[in-house]
Amino acid sequence: MFSILDMINHALGYVNVNLKIKNQIYIGIGIAGNLYLGYVAIQLMRNGAWLRGLLYMLVFLVLIYFITLNVIYYFTEKRAKYDLSPKIEKLLGGKPKEAIAAEKQARQGTQQQPYIPANGIFDGQELLPAAIRTSREEQRNVHQIVDQLQAANIVRLDYGGMSDHDIMTQVKATGEPVAAIGQGIQIPYSELRVENHRMTVYAGINQIDQLPVGHITRVGLTDVHDAHEDYKLYLASTVITGGMEKIAGRSATIEQPNDYHITAQVAFEDREN
């Protein structure tokens, strides 16, 4: 029985489905396995193996408690009244909520004036999102920029100070991984250059150390070449997203590498003006 359940469990690892749905399937597998464990416990006691039978029955009852918590969490919008998970997490070395709140408050207290990008401030009505394609060599340049930003203490790859419990909760709620870089970091300096009939984005911690990080393929819904013929284009902001991220495993988060992505906003001005 357990071999069959283990085979199903491994097979699910190869299926790319929503994390919440996958965890619901895991709960179904857990219920089936626990029912089998209860059946074994009853048979042991019937055959006179009281000590082993009672031990199995104790494990069966403990698993029922945790399965019930998971059923409430993944199948309803309610909260379990007697949830011991936070206490268990604390016993295993997790941070209490008070400590997490204090850390967040300390980080907020150290924030200075809002960051003003070196490219200037543009009217939001004149901005369009730009699609950027990045080569493998340019991807290495982005990694280098992130390393420089870390060394300058501008960016911290610490998942925004979130604990693994908070990350697990967010991933289960959204179905999306959580990036170490957070929602993204704006590169201090960036500019557009026309090179080999392409609009290449150069970016870096300053104008001296700038590197190519990709080229624009579309501005809004318009091909970049068509947009360049009709408008003057200016790079308003360049943001790095992606990179190292955490996803939800069965009982803990799993950290995995991923490519960085460059997102940008472009300001435009009619050439006739």
VEXDREN-2710 file (C-alpha; in Angstrom, 1 decimal):
% VEXDREN-2710
k/r/px/py/pz
1/MET/0.0/0.0/0.0
2/PHE/2.7/2.5/1.0
3/SER/4.7/1.6/-2.2
4/ILE/1.7/2.6/-4.3
5/LEU/1.3/5.9/-2.4
6/ASP/5.0/6.6/-2.7
7/MET/4.8/5.9/-6.5
8/ILE/1.9/8.4/-6.8
9/ASN/3.7/10.9/-4.7
10/HIS/6.8/10.8/-7.0
11/ALA/4.6/10.9/-10.1
12/LEU/3.1/14.2/-8.9
13/GLY/6.5/15.7/-8.7
14/TYR/6.7/15.6/-12.5
15/VAL/3.3/17.3/-13.0
16/ASN/3.3/21.1/-13.3
17/VAL/0.0/22.1/-11.6
18/ASN/-1.0/24.9/-9.2
19/LEU/0.6/24.4/-5.8
20/LYS/-2.6/24.6/-4.0
21/ILE/-4.2/21.9/-6.1
22/LYS/-1.0/19.7/-5.7
23/ASN/-1.2/20.1/-1.9
24/GLN/-4.9/19.1/-2.0
25/ILE/-3.8/16.0/-3.9
26/TYR/-1.1/15.3/-1.3
27/ILE/-3.8/15.6/1.4
28/GLY/-5.9/12.9/-0.4
29/ILE/-2.8/10.7/-0.5
30/GLY/-2.1/11.3/3.1
31/ILE/-5.7/10.4/4.1
32/ALA/-5.5/7.1/2.2
33/GLY/-2.1/6.3/3.8
34/ASN/-3.4/7.2/7.3
35/LEU/-6.5/5.0/6.9
36/TYR/-4.3/2.1/6.0
37/LEU/-2.1/2.8/9.0
38/GLY/-5.3/2.7/11.2
39/TYR/-6.3/-0.6/9.6
40/VAL/-2.8/-2.1/10.4
41/ALA/-3.1/-0.8/14.0
42/ILE/-6.5/-2.5/14.5
43/GLN/-5.2/-5.8/13.0
44/LEU/-2.1/-5.8/15.2
45/MET/-4.3/-5.4/18.3
46/ARG/-6.7/-8.1/17.1
47/ASN/-3.7/-10.5/16.8
48/GLY/-2.4/-9.7/20.3
49/ALA/0.4/-7.3/19.4
50/TRP/-1.0/-4.6/21.7
51/LEU/2.1/-2.6/22.2
52/ARG/2.8/-2.2/18.5
53/GLY/-0.9/-1.8/17.8
54/LEU/-1.3/1.0/20.3
55/LEU/1.9/2.7/19.1
56/TYR/0.5/2.7/15.5
57/MET/-2.8/3.9/16.7
58/LEU/-1.2/6.8/18.5
59/VAL/0.6/7.8/15.3
60/PHE/-2.7/7.4/13.4
61/LEU/-4.4/9.8/15.8
62/VAL/-1.6/12.4/15.6
63/LEU/-1.7/12.3/11.8
64/ILE/-5.5/12.8/11.9
65/TYR/-4.9/16.1/13.7
66/PHE/-2.4/17.4/11.2
67/ILE/-4.4/16.2/8.2
68/THR/-7.5/18.0/9.7
69/LEU/-5.4/21.2/9.9
70/ASN/-4.4/20.9/6.3
71/VAL/-7.9/20.1/5.1
72/ILE/-9.1/23.3/6.8
73/TYR/-6.2/25.3/5.4
74/TYR/-6.4/24.1/1.8
75/PHE/-10.1/23.4/1.3
76/THR/-11.8/26.2/3.3
77/GLU/-11.3/29.8/4.1
78/LYS/-11.5/29.2/7.8
79/ARG/-8.7/29.0/10.4
80/ALA/-8.3/26.1/12.8
81/LYS/-9.3/26.9/16.3
82/TYR/-6.6/24.8/18.0
83/ASP/-3.6/25.1/15.6
84/LEU/-0.3/24.1/17.4
85/SER/1.8/24.7/14.2
86/PRO/3.2/28.1/15.4
87/LYS/4.3/26.5/18.8
88/ILE/5.9/23.6/17.0
89/GLU/7.7/26.0/14.6
90/LYS/9.0/27.9/17.6
91/LEU/10.2/24.7/19.3
92/LEU/12.0/23.8/16.0
93/GLY/13.8/27.2/15.9
94/GLY/11.4/29.4/14.0
95/LYS/11.1/33.1/14.9
96/PRO/8.1/34.2/16.9
97/LYS/5.7/36.7/15.4
98/GLU/6.9/39.4/17.8
99/ALA/10.5/39.1/16.6
100/ILE/9.4/39.2/13.0
101/ALA/7.3/42.3/13.6
102/ALA/10.2/44.0/15.4
103/GLU/12.6/43.3/12.5
104/LYS/10.1/44.7/10.0
105/GLN/9.7/47.8/12.2
106/ALA/13.4/48.3/12.5
107/ARG/13.9/48.1/8.7
108/GLN/11.1/50.6/8.2
109/GLY/12.7/52.9/10.7
110/THR/16.0/52.9/8.8
111/GLN/14.4/54.0/5.5
112/GLN/15.4/57.4/4.3
113/GLN/13.8/59.7/1.8
114/PRO/12.3/57.9/-1.3
115/TYR/14.7/56.9/-4.0
116/ILE/14.7/59.2/-7.0
117/PRO/15.9/57.5/-10.2
118/ALA/18.9/58.9/-12.0
119/ASN/16.9/58.9/-15.3
120/GLY/14.5/61.5/-13.9
121/ILE/10.8/61.7/-13.2
122/PHE/8.3/61.3/-16.0
123/ASP/4.6/61.9/-16.3
124/GLY/2.9/58.5/-15.8
125/GLN/0.6/59.2/-18.8
126/GLU/3.6/59.3/-21.1
127/LEU/5.1/55.9/-20.1
128/LEU/4.7/52.6/-21.8
129/PRO/6.0/49.2/-20.7
130/ALA/8.8/47.8/-22.9
131/ALA/9.4/44.1/-23.7
132/ILE/13.2/43.3/-23.3
133/ARG/15.0/40.2/-24.6
134/THR/18.2/39.2/-22.8
135/SER/20.9/37.0/-24.2
136/ARG/23.0/34.6/-22.1
137/GLU/25.9/37.0/-22.1
138/GLU/23.7/39.9/-21.1
139/GLN/22.2/37.6/-18.4
140/ARG/25.7/37.3/-16.9
141/ASN/25.9/41.1/-17.0
142/VAL/22.7/41.4/-15.0
143/HIS/24.1/38.9/-12.4
144/GLN/27.2/41.2/-12.2
145/ILE/25.1/44.3/-11.6
146/VAL/23.2/42.5/-8.8
147/ASP/26.5/41.5/-7.2
148/GLN/27.6/45.2/-7.3
149/LEU/24.3/46.3/-5.9
150/GLN/24.7/43.8/-3.0
151/ALA/28.3/45.0/-2.4
152/ALA/27.0/48.6/-2.2
153/ASN/24.3/47.5/0.2
154/ILE/21.6/48.7/-2.1
155/VAL/19.9/45.4/-2.5
156/ARG/19.6/42.4/-0.1
157/LEU/18.7/39.0/-1.4
158/ASP/16.9/38.1/1.9
159/TYR/13.3/37.6/0.6
160/GLY/12.3/40.9/2.1
161/GLY/13.1/39.6/5.6
162/MET/10.3/37.1/5.4
163/SER/10.5/33.9/7.4
164/ASP/10.1/30.5/5.7
165/HIS/6.6/30.3/7.3
166/ASP/5.6/33.6/5.7
167/ILE/7.0/32.6/2.4
168/MET/5.2/29.3/2.5
169/THR/1.9/31.1/3.4
170/GLN/2.3/33.5/0.5
171/VAL/3.2/30.8/-2.1
172/LYS/0.2/28.7/-1.1
173/ALA/-2.1/31.8/-1.3
174/THR/-0.8/33.0/-4.7
175/GLY/0.6/29.9/-6.3
176/GLU/3.6/32.0/-7.3
177/PRO/7.2/31.6/-6.1
178/VAL/8.8/34.3/-3.9
179/ALA/12.0/35.9/-5.2
180/ALA/14.9/36.7/-3.0
181/ILE/15.2/40.1/-4.6
182/GLY/11.5/40.8/-3.7
183/GLN/9.3/42.7/-6.2
184/GLY/12.3/43.9/-8.0
185/ILE/15.1/46.5/-7.7
186/GLN/15.5/49.6/-9.9
187/ILE/18.9/49.9/-11.4
188/PRO/20.5/53.3/-10.5
189/TYR/21.6/54.1/-14.0
190/SER/20.3/53.0/-17.5
191/GLU/20.1/54.4/-21.0
192/LEU/19.1/53.4/-24.5
193/ARG/21.6/53.1/-27.4
194/VAL/20.9/52.2/-31.0
195/GLU/23.4/49.5/-32.0
196/ASN/23.2/47.2/-35.0
197/HIS/19.7/48.3/-35.8
198/ARG/18.6/47.4/-32.3
199/MET/17.7/49.5/-29.3
200/THR/20.0/48.1/-26.6
201/VAL/19.5/48.8/-22.9
202/TYR/22.7/49.7/-21.0
203/ALA/22.5/49.6/-17.2
204/GLY/24.7/49.6/-14.1
205/ILE/25.4/51.1/-10.7
206/ASN/26.7/54.2/-12.5
207/GLN/27.5/55.5/-16.0
208/ILE/31.1/54.2/-15.9
209/ASP/30.2/50.6/-15.0
210/GLN/27.2/50.3/-17.3
211/LEU/26.8/47.0/-19.3
212/PRO/24.3/45.8/-22.0
213/VAL/21.5/43.9/-20.3
214/GLY/19.1/43.4/-23.3
215/HIS/17.4/45.0/-26.2
216/ILE/13.8/46.3/-26.6
217/THR/11.6/44.3/-28.9
218/ARG/8.2/46.0/-28.3
219/VAL/7.0/49.3/-26.8
220/GLY/3.5/48.7/-25.5
221/LEU/1.8/46.7/-28.2
222/THR/4.0/48.3/-31.0
223/ASP/7.1/46.8/-32.6
224/VAL/10.1/48.8/-31.4
225/HIS/11.2/49.7/-35.0
226/ASP/7.7/51.1/-35.8
227/ALA/7.6/53.0/-32.5
228/HIS/11.1/54.5/-33.1
229/GLU/10.1/55.8/-36.5
230/ASP/7.1/57.7/-35.1
231/TYR/8.4/58.7/-31.6
232/LYS/11.4/59.7/-29.7
233/LEU/12.0/57.1/-27.0
234/TYR/13.5/57.7/-23.6
235/LEU/14.3/55.1/-21.0
236/ALA/12.4/56.1/-17.8
237/SER/13.2/53.2/-15.5
238/THR/14.9/49.8/-15.6
239/VAL/14.1/47.1/-13.0
240/ILE/15.6/43.7/-12.2
241/THR/13.2/41.0/-11.2
242/GLY/13.4/37.2/-10.8
243/GLY/16.6/35.4/-9.8
244/MET/16.9/33.0/-6.8
245/GLU/13.4/32.1/-5.5
246/LYS/11.6/29.8/-3.1
247/ILE/8.7/27.6/-3.8
248/ALA/6.5/25.5/-1.4
249/GLY/7.6/21.9/-0.8
250/ARG/5.5/19.4/1.1
251/SER/6.6/20.5/4.5
252/ALA/9.1/23.4/3.9
253/THR/10.2/25.9/1.3
254/ILE/12.5/24.8/-1.5
255/GLU/15.1/27.3/-2.9
256/GLN/15.9/27.2/-6.6
257/PRO/17.8/29.3/-9.1
258/ASN/16.1/31.2/-11.9
259/ASP/17.1/33.8/-14.5
260/TYR/16.9/37.5/-13.8
261/HIS/14.5/39.5/-15.9
262/ILE/14.7/43.1/-17.0
263/THR/11.6/45.1/-17.1
264/ALA/11.5/48.7/-18.3
265/GLN/9.2/51.7/-18.9
266/VAL/9.8/54.0/-21.9
267/ALA/8.8/57.6/-22.2
268/PHE/7.9/58.7/-25.7
269/GLU/7.5/62.0/-27.6
270/ASP/6.1/62.6/-31.0
271/ARG/8.9/63.4/-33.5
272/GLU/6.8/66.1/-35.1
273/ASN/6.8/68.0/-31.8
END
